[in-house]
Amino acid sequence: MKLCITGGGTGGHLMIAESLVEAAVADGHEVIFIGSTSGQDKKYFEFHSSFSHVYFLETSGVVNQKGVQKLLALWRIFKAFIISRKILKTHAVQATYSVGGFSAAPASFASLSRFIPLFIHEQNAVEGRLNSLLKPFARRFISAYDTNSVVQGYPVKSAFYKTARVRKELKTIIFLGGSQGARAINDLALGVCGELQKRGIRIIHQAGESDYERVAQEYHKQGVEVELYGFTKELEALVADADLAVSRAGASTLWEISANGLPALFIPYPHAAGDHQYYNAKFIVDNTLGWCEREGDDLKDKLLHVLDEELEDKSKRLLEYSNKDVAQKMIQDVVESIQ
């Protein structure tokens, strides 16, 4: 099978793309990628990936633009749509999988225009606008939050399953603000690091590149030892080492740490579109798999309370809930659907 994976913009979408190409190539399929020059697409796939070919087209988001800027964004998408049609024809693509984000628009519409079956993965509990628009025309619409989804679960890189384990006691905590960092999580870590050190709890912290220096200086002032990163692509190893996470609730990070059996206190990004990070985390809380606290609430007291909670039950439930081989099942569903 010749497959096109499209979408991106943010790391969450791109991690799904990475999981899908890993599964598809392992089954002997040829996969190309169509993304954008904007966002993080090139950072992820320009030089190191399992795709046979990668294309980055000049596009940008439309939803938050106004006036002339919105018209320019639509014009760029139209030009990328024309280019995508040619790419799909050149590679004789038989199916397209959209992982969402503004990067997905040109190739998704191009696929429909060429009568190529379109498959969509929705990563959040709240549907994205592009996915909602394309949903009626898609061959499949896969969502971990939808009990009617043909494939249940969320596609996660195999490394998170390979190192999965039950957490029984809190020896190491990891603070995850995402690739861009999160000031609220960074400040929370700095506010509790003294107490964590007193308790003998090791600290791993991904602070984000823009806030790295400030955070490093504060840890130094307090005399607290920490394994500190601005940005790292070694997330799998860091997650495997931790016993509790404090994290944003972007879908990929949420499901990756869940697949690893790592309990977490989620602090949703308050300005996410449709407040989707809160609803992602709410799904976890409603299934008694973790904790969630809004930014602006008393985060320090909440975290100190969680430190005394029982981890083993949450960890076991996460491992029982996580569905392995979701990416493989999604690829197999494509193969069966187009045959």
Residue pairs with C-beta under 8 A, 6 or more apart in sequence:
1 24
1 29
1 30
1 94
1 95
1 334
1 335
1 338
2 29
2 30
2 31
2 32
2 91
2 92
2 93
2 94
3 24
3 29
3 30
3 31
3 32
3 93
3 94
3 95
3 96
3 97
3 331
3 334
4 31
4 32
4 33
4 34
4 87
4 88
4 91
4 93
4 95
4 96
4 97
4 107
4 111
4 116
5 17
5 20
5 21
5 24
5 31
5 32
5 33
5 34
5 51
5 96
5 97
5 99
6 33
6 34
6 35
6 84
6 96
6 97
6 98
6 99
6 103
6 104
6 106
6 107
6 108
7 13
7 14
7 16
7 17
7 35
7 98
7 99
7 100
7 101
7 103
7 104
8 14
8 17
8 35
8 36
8 39
8 40
8 41
8 44
8 99
8 101
8 103
8 104
9 36
9 38
9 39
9 40
9 41
9 61
9 101
9 102
9 103
10 39
10 40
10 101
10 250
11 40
11 44
11 178
11 179
11 250
11 252
12 123
12 250
12 251
12 252
12 253
13 99
13 100
13 101
13 103
13 104
13 123
13 252
14 35
14 40
14 41
14 44
14 45
14 99
15 157
15 252
15 256
16 99
16 100
16 121
16 123
16 155
16 252
17 33
17 44
17 45
17 99
18 44
18 49
18 157
19 155
19 156
19 157
19 326
19 327
20 31
20 97
20 99
20 121
20 155
20 327
20 330
20 331
21 31
21 33
21 49
21 50
21 51
22 50
22 157
22 158
22 327
23 155
23 325
23 327
23 328
23 330
23 331
24 31
24 331
25 31
25 50
26 328
27 328
27 331
27 332
27 335
29 331
29 335
30 52
30 91
31 50
31 51
31 52
32 51
32 52
32 53
32 54
32 55
32 87
32 91
32 93
33 45
33 49
33 51
33 53
33 54
33 55
34 55
34 57
34 84
34 87
34 103
34 106
34 107
35 41
35 42
35 45
35 54
35 55
35 56
35 57
35 103
36 56
36 57
36 58
36 59
36 60
36 80
36 102
36 103
37 56
37 57
37 58
37 59
38 58
38 59
38 60
38 61
38 102
38 103
39 101
39 102
39 103
40 179
41 56
41 103
42 56
45 51
45 54
46 54
46 56
53 91
55 83
55 87
57 79
57 80
57 83
57 84
57 106
58 76
58 79
58 80
59 73
59 76
59 77
59 80
59 102
59 103
59 105
59 106
60 73
60 76
60 102
61 73
61 102
62 70
62 73
62 74
62 77
62 102
62 105
63 102
63 129
63 273
65 72
65 73
77 105
77 106
80 105
80 106
81 105
81 106
81 109
81 110
81 113
82 110
83 106
84 106
84 107
84 109
84 110
84 111
85 110
85 113
85 114
87 93
87 107
87 110
88 96
88 107
88 110
88 111
88 114
88 116
89 114
93 111
93 116
94 116
94 117
94 338
95 116
95 117
95 118
95 119
95 139
95 334
95 337
95 338
96 107
96 108
96 111
96 116
96 117
96 118
96 119
97 119
97 120
97 121
97 330
97 334
98 104
98 107
98 108
98 118
98 119
98 120
98 121
98 131
98 134
98 138
99 121
99 123
100 120
100 121
100 122
100 123
100 128
100 130
100 131
101 128
101 130
102 130
104 130
105 130
108 118
108 120
108 130
108 134
111 117
111 118
112 118
112 134
112 137
117 139
117 334
117 337
117 338
118 134
118 137
118 138
118 139
119 138
119 139
119 140
119 142
119 330
119 333
119 334
119 337
120 131
120 134
120 135
120 138
120 140
120 141
120 142
121 142
121 143
121 155
121 330
122 128
122 131
122 141
122 142
122 143
122 145
122 146
123 154
123 251
123 252
124 145
124 251
124 274
124 276
124 277
124 279
124 280
125 145
125 276
125 279
125 280
125 282
125 283
126 273
126 274
126 275
126 276
126 279
127 135
127 143
128 273
128 276
129 273
131 141
135 141
139 337
140 150
140 151
140 333
140 334
140 337
141 149
142 149
142 150
142 151
142 330
143 149
144 152
144 153
144 154
144 251
144 255
145 283
150 333
151 326
151 329
151 330
151 333
152 323
152 326
153 322
153 323
153 326
153 329
154 251
154 252
154 255
154 259
154 323
154 326
155 326
155 327
155 330
156 252
156 255
156 256
156 259
156 322
156 326
156 327
157 236
157 256
159 236
160 236
160 239
160 240
160 256
160 257
160 259
160 260
161 259
161 260
161 322
161 324
163 236
163 237
163 239
163 240
163 260
164 259
164 260
164 261
164 319
164 322
165 240
165 260
165 261
165 315
166 261
166 312
166 315
166 316
166 319
167 243
167 244
167 261
167 262
167 263
167 311
167 312
167 314
167 315
168 311
168 312
168 315
169 243
169 311
170 201
170 243
170 244
170 307
170 311
171 200
171 201
171 202
171 243
172 201
172 202
172 203
172 204
172 241
172 242
172 243
172 244
173 196
173 201
173 202
173 203
173 204
173 242
173 243
173 244
173 245
173 246
174 203
174 204
174 205
174 206
174 238
174 239
174 241
174 242
174 244
174 245
174 246
174 247
174 262
175 185
175 186
175 188
175 189
175 203
175 204
175 205
175 206
175 207
175 245
175 246
175 247
176 185
176 206
176 235
176 245
176 246
176 247
176 248
176 253
176 257
177 183
177 185
177 186
177 206
177 207
177 208
177 211
177 247
177 248
178 206
178 208
178 248
178 250
178 253
179 208
179 231
180 208
180 209
180 210
181 206
181 207
181 208
181 209
181 210
181 211
181 212
181 230
182 208
182 248
182 267
182 269
183 211
184 267
184 295
184 299
185 246
185 247
185 248
185 267
186 205
186 207
186 208
186 211
186 214
186 215
188 246
188 267
188 299
188 300
188 303
189 203
189 205
189 207
189 215
189 246
190 215
190 218
190 219
190 222
191 300
192 300
192 303
192 304
193 203
193 219
193 222
193 224
193 226
194 222
194 224
195 304
196 203
196 224
197 203
197 224
197 225
199 307
201 307
202 227
203 224
203 225
203 226
203 227
204 226
204 227
204 229
204 238
204 241
204 242
205 215
205 226
205 227
205 228
205 229
206 229
206 230
206 231
206 232
206 235
206 238
207 215
207 216
207 228
207 229
207 230
208 230
208 231
209 230
209 231
212 228
212 229
212 230
215 228
216 228
219 226
219 228
229 238
232 238
235 256
236 256
239 245
239 256
239 257
239 260
239 262
240 260
242 262
243 262
243 263
243 311
244 262
244 263
244 264
244 265
244 306
244 307
244 311
245 257
245 262
245 263
245 264
245 265
246 264
246 265
246 267
246 303
247 253
247 254
247 257
247 264
247 265
247 266
247 267
248 266
248 267
248 268
248 269
248 277
249 266
249 267
249 268
249 269
249 277
249 278
249 280
249 281
249 284
249 292
250 269
250 277
250 280
251 276
251 280
254 264
254 266
254 280
254 281
254 284
255 322
257 264
258 264
258 284
258 289
258 290
258 318
258 321
258 322
259 318
259 322
259 324
261 315
261 316
261 318
261 319
261 322
262 315
262 318
263 289
263 290
263 291
263 311
263 314
263 315
263 318
264 284
264 290
264 291
265 290
265 291
265 292
265 293
265 302
265 303
265 306
266 277
266 280
266 281
266 284
266 285
266 290
266 291
266 292
266 293
267 292
267 293
267 294
267 295
267 299
268 275
268 277
268 278
268 280
268 281
268 292
268 294
268 295
269 277
269 295
270 278
270 294
270 295
270 296
272 278
278 292
278 294
281 290
281 292
282 292
284 290
284 292
285 291
285 292
287 317
287 321
288 314
288 317
289 314
289 317
289 318
289 321
290 314
290 318
291 302
291 306
291 309
293 299
293 302
